[in-house]
Amino acid sequence: MSPEESALIAKKLKLLMELRGAGIGDARVLGAIEKVPREIFVPPSFRDSAYENVALPIGHGQTVSQPSVVALMTEKLELGERHNVLEIGTGSGYQTAVLARLSRRVFTIERHRALLAAAERRFAELKLYNIVARLGDGARGWREQPPFDRILVTAAAREIPAALREALAPGGILLAPVGKERRGQRLMRIRREEEGFLAEDLGPVHFVPLVGGLPRPAVGPRR
Ligand code: SAH
């Protein structure tokens, strides 16, 4: 093992202890975080910081979430190994990979083509064959596949898109950051019950915004 690799492993163990200290008690969630190599989800220049408990830039103005937030969201989803999960905002694919280790299948949607392509390469490299990824506006849901047992939105919207609530199976759980500004967002957990939806506020979070539609293709000067 190279000195870089052993340094990363030492940092990963330290991070796992921090997560435990911060109240993440689900051994399956900690195990998934231990097994997914975050260093391959960040740009090479940030590899040394892959196991610091911070969000890191992944290009196109987007970030891979802080490990403690990934751990908290994964734990609060109460995932079971037979669950079908819908994720909105693939980004680097790091959160997707953690979900994929704890569920039957993950359907994930990203609106940036380049981010999606990079994430798909990582899923193949890690042999995570239970992930189906597509380009699109996740606020509209994944029309061919509902209902989903679990839905995770990793970008903040002013309100939870109705199409996503409706895509939730009975007894299902949806987790989403809600709030317009980066400050003042709350992580909301919605359970679909017989009588309707039950909402819980899980505390403050900071996510990039959920943006409608696809980015416009870059138009350069004609030559
Ligand atoms: N979970 C990611 C972090 C996501 S950052 C990770 O672990 O790396 C949020 C992502 O949501 C960004 O990549 C952004 O491009 C994407 N996004 C924002 N609005 C979206 C939408 N309407 N549909 C799909 N993806 C969206």
Residues whose N, C-alpha, C, O or C-beta is under 5 A from the ligand:
A	BS01	SAH	Q62 T63 V64 S65 I88 G89 T90 G91 S92 G93 Y94 Q95 I109 E110 R111 H112 G136 D137 G138 A139 T154 A155 V208 P209 L210 V211 G212
